[in-house]
């Protein structure tokens, strides 16, 4: 049950931040925080990561629903087993991030991204993320490591 609550907390937290950003920030604004290492902004992405498939919204919507189903199925398959905590953690974080982005994609036709990382790499600074994106990445890494350790 804790793993499902974690996924729900990740999704709810990210959706709350996205709502705040939509209501309080101007599109493409730039507000440095954390010593300038993070730049708050508001950007709408109609595609997947880096705008991938932004011209194929129906394909993207269907693909994200399939991916969500796979994540849920994987999490359900490990929930009843003892151990596998790293995999459960990874899948829970992954599910929360994916659910947040998928909810926005279906509710608004786009996903709200709201921060850039400014660490001296201009290419990286052009990419706008949200917490859901970060959780998808971290969740994939943890799930992969957990899967490898299990074997």
GIDAHU-V391586 format. One record per helix or strand. SS is the DSSP state (H for helix, E for strand). FROM is the first residue (numbers start at 1). TO is the last residue. If there is no record, write none. Layout:
ss=SS from=FROM to=TO
ss=SS from=FROM to=TO
This chain:
ss=H from=2 to=24
ss=E from=31 to=33
ss=H from=34 to=36
ss=E from=38 to=45
ss=H from=49 to=51
ss=H from=57 to=79
ss=H from=85 to=108
ss=E from=111 to=117
ss=H from=122 to=125
ss=E from=129 to=129
ss=H from=131 to=150
